[in-house]
Amino acid sequence: MDLILGAPRRRWARGEKLAAVAAAFSPGMTVTAVARDLGISRSMLFARRKKFRAETGFPEMSHPPKFAPVTVTPDPVGFVGASPAAVMGPGAIEISFTHAPQMRITGGVDPVLATALVGALVAR
């Protein structure tokens, strides 16, 4: 018979919790990296971020991210060979709007520019 004893549960001081939350909101840091450095789970750090967000000077986002409905379609009927996306090369995205022209972006594109382009086409 084996007896497996775990380590005692760690107690975090309030200041340590607030410091962890502030670190997770720091530019260039990720919740995964901070949690790994502290030896805690990501879910614990996410819960602390939610609880202490305002106290650490990070108010709720006034404009949460928005998502647009997307439909994935198969290759065109009768198309033989590589798909159009493969022909365009790496980093290609093709967007077909219901009531707007088609948009094709290849290579790296600034996210702000891509957002502005999509907004302009949707507004037409």
Backbone as CSV, one residue per row, in Angstrom:
resi,resn,N_x,N_y,N_z,CA_x,CA_y,CA_z,C_x,C_y,C_z
1,MET,0.849,-1.170,0.000,0.000,0.000,0.000,0.896,1.234,0.000
2,ASP,0.578,2.182,-0.904,1.334,3.432,-0.991,0.482,4.559,-0.423
3,LEU,1.115,5.400,0.337,0.451,6.571,0.877,1.019,7.789,0.169
4,ILE,0.164,8.515,-0.519,0.605,9.682,-1.275,0.082,10.916,-0.562
5,LEU,1.006,11.711,-0.100,0.632,12.936,0.602,0.940,14.131,-0.276
6,GLY,-0.013,14.978,-0.465,0.198,16.186,-1.258,0.767,17.293,-0.396
7,ALA,1.218,18.322,-1.056,1.731,19.480,-0.332,0.553,20.229,0.289
8,PRO,0.798,20.891,1.411,-0.300,21.661,2.006,-0.746,22.788,1.074
9,ARG,-1.989,23.128,1.189,-2.560,24.172,0.347,-1.908,25.518,0.667
10,ARG,-1.506,26.215,-0.368,-0.855,27.508,-0.173,-1.910,28.583,0.061
11,ARG,-1.631,29.454,0.973,-2.510,30.592,1.251,-1.869,31.831,0.664
12,TRP,-2.622,32.571,-0.135,-2.116,33.770,-0.797,-2.604,35.004,-0.054
13,ALA,-1.709,35.903,0.243,-2.094,37.177,0.842,-2.795,38.015,-0.219
14,ARG,-3.643,38.918,0.206,-4.385,39.765,-0.728,-3.435,40.536,-1.652
15,GLY,-2.352,41.058,-1.111,-1.371,41.790,-1.920,-0.759,40.924,-2.995
16,GLU,-0.515,39.643,-2.689,0.034,38.717,-3.691,-0.978,38.470,-4.810
17,LYS,-2.239,38.359,-4.448,-3.279,38.146,-5.456,-3.378,39.351,-6.385
18,LEU,-3.365,40.552,-5.781,-3.451,41.767,-6.596,-2.225,41.919,-7.501
19,ALA,-1.047,41.560,-6.997,0.173,41.630,-7.812,0.097,40.649,-8.983
20,ALA,-0.460,39.460,-8.746,-0.600,38.474,-9.819,-1.549,38.974,-10.896
21,VAL,-2.651,39.595,-10.476,-3.624,40.135,-11.433,-2.992,41.257,-12.243
22,ALA,-2.269,42.162,-11.578,-1.610,43.263,-12.286,-0.598,42.715,-13.292
23,ALA,0.138,41.674,-12.913,1.112,41.072,-13.832,0.415,40.464,-15.049
24,ALA,-0.756,39.845,-14.838,-1.482,39.220,-15.947,-2.029,40.259,-16.925
25,PHE,-2.260,41.494,-16.456,-2.735,42.557,-17.328,-1.589,43.365,-17.938
26,SER,-0.353,43.069,-17.575,0.797,43.822,-18.095,0.953,43.593,-19.588
27,PRO,1.371,44.639,-20.331,1.579,44.483,-21.772,2.611,43.388,-22.065
28,GLY,2.285,42.553,-23.010,3.193,41.486,-23.417,3.123,40.235,-22.564
29,MET,2.368,40.262,-21.490,2.258,39.085,-20.622,0.968,38.332,-20.949
30,THR,1.004,37.042,-20.720,-0.186,36.222,-20.909,-0.550,35.580,-19.584
31,VAL,-1.799,35.215,-19.449,-2.253,34.543,-18.236,-1.476,33.242,-18.061
32,THR,-1.244,32.539,-19.144,-0.518,31.267,-19.067,0.885,31.470,-18.505
33,ALA,1.598,32.478,-19.001,2.967,32.713,-18.541,2.996,33.119,-17.073
34,VAL,2.095,34.003,-16.658,2.065,34.440,-15.256,1.695,33.275,-14.347
35,ALA,0.683,32.498,-14.738,0.271,31.349,-13.924,1.411,30.348,-13.790
36,ARG,2.108,30.096,-14.877,3.238,29.163,-14.841,4.321,29.679,-13.891
37,ASP,4.636,30.986,-13.979,5.662,31.565,-13.108,5.283,31.464,-11.632
38,LEU,3.979,31.595,-11.341,3.525,31.558,-9.953,3.212,30.153,-9.456
39,GLY,3.160,29.204,-10.388,2.853,27.826,-10.001,1.383,27.615,-9.672
40,ILE,0.510,28.367,-10.348,-0.934,28.202,-10.143,-1.590,27.878,-11.476
41,SER,-2.845,27.465,-11.418,-3.560,27.139,-12.653,-4.044,28.412,-13.329
42,ARG,-4.220,28.327,-14.637,-4.750,29.467,-15.394,-6.144,29.831,-14.921
43,SER,-6.958,28.818,-14.622,-8.333,29.096,-14.204,-8.363,29.888,-12.899
44,MET,-7.416,29.604,-11.990,-7.358,30.370,-10.745,-7.005,31.821,-11.035
45,LEU,-6.055,32.040,-11.951,-5.657,33.402,-12.278,-6.771,34.143,-13.019
46,PHE,-7.488,33.454,-13.903,-8.627,34.085,-14.582,-9.697,34.488,-13.564
47,ALA,-9.958,33.631,-12.580,-10.956,33.956,-11.547,-10.507,35.176,-10.748
48,ARG,-9.227,35.242,-10.420,-8.718,36.401,-9.686,-8.780,37.664,-10.538
49,ARG,-8.492,37.549,-11.823,-8.586,38.720,-12.709,-10.014,39.261,-12.714
50,LYS,-10.966,38.367,-12.790,-12.371,38.774,-12.807,-12.749,39.460,-11.491
51,LYS,-12.278,38.898,-10.382,-12.638,39.420,-9.071,-11.964,40.758,-8.757
52,PHE,-10.679,40.894,-9.127,-9.896,42.059,-8.720,-9.607,43.043,-9.860
53,ARG,-10.262,42.872,-10.987,-9.974,43.707,-12.163,-10.056,45.204,-11.866
54,ALA,-11.135,45.657,-11.301,-11.317,47.092,-11.026,-10.344,47.588,-9.964
55,GLU,-10.081,46.764,-8.960,-9.175,47.162,-7.879,-7.746,47.377,-8.360
56,THR,-7.355,46.698,-9.415,-5.988,46.832,-9.915,-5.882,47.878,-11.016
57,GLY,-6.967,48.618,-11.237,-6.912,49.711,-12.210,-7.210,49.306,-13.635
58,PHE,-7.856,48.173,-13.818,-8.200,47.702,-15.160,-9.717,47.551,-15.241
59,PRO,-10.439,48.653,-15.536,-11.904,48.584,-15.577,-12.392,47.682,-16.699
60,GLU,-13.659,47.322,-16.598,-14.268,46.492,-17.638,-14.125,47.180,-18.990
61,MET,-13.999,46.385,-20.044,-13.873,46.950,-21.387,-15.184,47.630,-21.775
62,SER,-15.067,48.871,-22.267,-16.279,49.581,-22.689,-16.764,49.090,-24.046
63,HIS,-15.855,48.571,-24.851,-16.211,48.042,-26.165,-15.671,46.622,-26.276
64,PRO,-16.432,45.637,-25.797,-15.946,44.257,-25.889,-15.795,43.837,-27.354
65,PRO,-14.953,42.854,-27.628,-14.765,42.408,-29.014,-16.088,41.952,-29.632
66,LYS,-16.220,42.196,-30.932,-17.416,41.784,-31.653,-17.042,40.690,-32.641
67,PHE,-17.968,39.827,-32.905,-17.746,38.750,-33.854,-18.784,38.827,-34.959
68,ALA,-18.371,38.467,-36.139,-19.276,38.426,-37.281,-19.553,36.965,-37.607
69,PRO,-20.769,36.655,-38.034,-21.051,35.271,-38.412,-20.200,34.876,-39.619
70,VAL,-19.712,33.659,-39.610,-18.842,33.163,-40.669,-19.410,31.856,-41.204
71,THR,-19.344,31.684,-42.508,-19.748,30.436,-43.140,-18.555,29.873,-43.898
72,VAL,-18.197,28.649,-43.603,-17.107,27.990,-44.313,-17.717,27.186,-45.434
73,THR,-17.246,27.427,-46.656,-17.803,26.746,-47.814,-16.753,25.855,-48.443
74,PRO,-17.170,24.804,-49.096,-16.211,23.926,-49.772,-15.647,24.610,-51.024
75,ASP,-14.629,23.980,-51.607,-14.071,24.507,-52.847,-15.162,24.587,-53.911
76,PRO,-15.020,25.513,-54.869,-16.033,25.631,-55.922,-16.250,24.303,-56.648
77,VAL,-17.488,24.074,-57.066,-17.829,22.839,-57.782,-17.033,22.763,-59.076
78,GLY,-16.457,21.608,-59.339,-15.703,21.411,-60.570,-14.271,21.917,-60.479
79,PHE,-13.851,22.438,-59.356,-12.486,22.941,-59.225,-11.555,21.765,-59.038
80,VAL,-10.501,21.715,-59.845,-9.537,20.619,-59.775,-8.183,21.193,-59.405
81,GLY,-7.487,20.554,-58.491,-6.151,21.010,-58.105,-6.166,21.648,-56.734
82,ALA,-5.191,22.498,-56.509,-5.070,23.147,-55.209,-6.213,24.123,-54.993
83,SER,-6.575,24.303,-53.737,-7.650,25.243,-53.428,-7.171,26.666,-53.704
84,PRO,-8.094,27.607,-53.919,-7.689,28.992,-54.162,-6.822,29.556,-53.040
85,ALA,-7.088,29.152,-51.795,-6.290,29.649,-50.675,-4.848,29.165,-50.783
86,ALA,-4.658,27.926,-51.244,-3.305,27.397,-51.371,-2.541,28.094,-52.486
87,VAL,-3.242,28.497,-53.547,-2.603,29.182,-54.662,-2.122,30.566,-54.244
88,MET,-2.881,31.230,-53.371,-2.526,32.582,-52.944,-1.291,32.607,-52.055
89,GLY,-0.938,31.525,-51.425,0.238,31.499,-50.570,-0.127,31.650,-49.109
90,PRO,0.898,31.641,-48.250,0.631,31.701,-46.816,0.057,33.056,-46.402
91,GLY,-0.730,33.034,-45.355,-1.269,34.265,-44.810,-2.383,34.876,-45.634
92,ALA,-3.150,34.061,-46.320,-4.225,34.596,-47.162,-5.564,34.411,-46.474
93,ILE,-6.418,35.408,-46.636,-7.783,35.328,-46.126,-8.711,35.877,-47.196
94,GLU,-9.826,35.210,-47.382,-10.801,35.623,-48.385,-12.143,35.760,-47.688
95,ILE,-12.792,36.909,-47.853,-14.068,37.179,-47.202,-15.103,37.489,-48.268
96,SER,-16.207,36.750,-48.242,-17.321,37.015,-49.143,-18.477,37.536,-48.311
97,PHE,-18.900,38.767,-48.603,-20.008,39.389,-47.882,-21.303,39.089,-48.610
98,THR,-22.388,39.048,-47.886,-23.684,38.772,-48.491,-24.099,39.881,-49.445
99,HIS,-23.960,41.128,-49.017,-24.406,42.249,-49.839,-23.265,43.235,-50.089
100,ALA,-22.076,42.739,-50.325,-20.918,43.608,-50.580,-19.929,42.838,-51.447
101,PRO,-18.956,43.525,-52.003,-17.966,42.834,-52.832,-17.141,41.839,-52.018
102,GLN,-16.446,40.997,-52.720,-15.560,40.018,-52.091,-14.253,40.703,-51.719
103,MET,-13.632,40.283,-50.600,-12.363,40.862,-50.167,-11.338,39.737,-50.056
104,ARG,-10.166,39.953,-50.616,-9.071,38.986,-50.518,-7.845,39.729,-50.002
105,ILE,-7.275,39.244,-48.915,-6.092,39.848,-48.304,-5.001,38.790,-48.283
106,THR,-3.839,39.120,-48.829,-2.719,38.176,-48.808,-1.569,38.787,-48.021
107,GLY,-0.815,37.925,-47.366,0.330,38.390,-46.597,-0.107,39.047,-45.298
108,GLY,0.826,39.702,-44.651,0.540,40.352,-43.390,-0.196,41.659,-43.584
109,VAL,-1.240,41.871,-42.818,-2.026,43.097,-42.896,-2.224,43.619,-41.484
110,ASP,-2.086,44.920,-41.319,-2.313,45.545,-40.031,-3.762,45.303,-39.620
111,PRO,-4.016,44.782,-38.400,-5.387,44.505,-37.973,-6.294,45.739,-38.005
112,VAL,-5.747,46.911,-37.710,-6.560,48.132,-37.746,-7.028,48.408,-39.167
113,LEU,-6.118,48.237,-40.144,-6.482,48.448,-41.547,-7.521,47.423,-41.996
114,ALA,-7.322,46.160,-41.637,-8.282,45.118,-42.034,-9.655,45.395,-41.436
115,THR,-9.704,45.828,-40.171,-10.977,46.167,-39.531,-11.663,47.311,-40.243
116,ALA,-10.891,48.337,-40.609,-11.450,49.492,-41.321,-11.991,49.074,-42.680
117,LEU,-11.271,48.208,-43.397,-11.723,47.754,-44.709,-13.018,46.971,-44.608
118,VAL,-13.079,46.058,-43.649,-14.296,45.253,-43.463,-15.459,46.174,-43.092
119,GLY,-15.214,47.132,-42.190,-16.267,48.066,-41.796,-16.773,48.885,-42.963
120,ALA,-15.865,49.318,-43.827,-16.259,50.126,-44.987,-17.103,49.310,-45.954
121,LEU,-16.744,48.050,-46.170,-17.516,47.221,-47.091,-18.886,46.850,-46.516
122,VAL,-18.936,46.581,-45.226,-20.204,46.217,-44.603,-21.153,47.420,-44.610
123,ALA,-20.613,48.615,-44.446,-21.439,49.826,-44.398,-22.012,50.197,-45.768
124,ARG,-21.500,49.633,-46.849,-21.978,49.978,-48.200,-23.373,49.506,-48.429
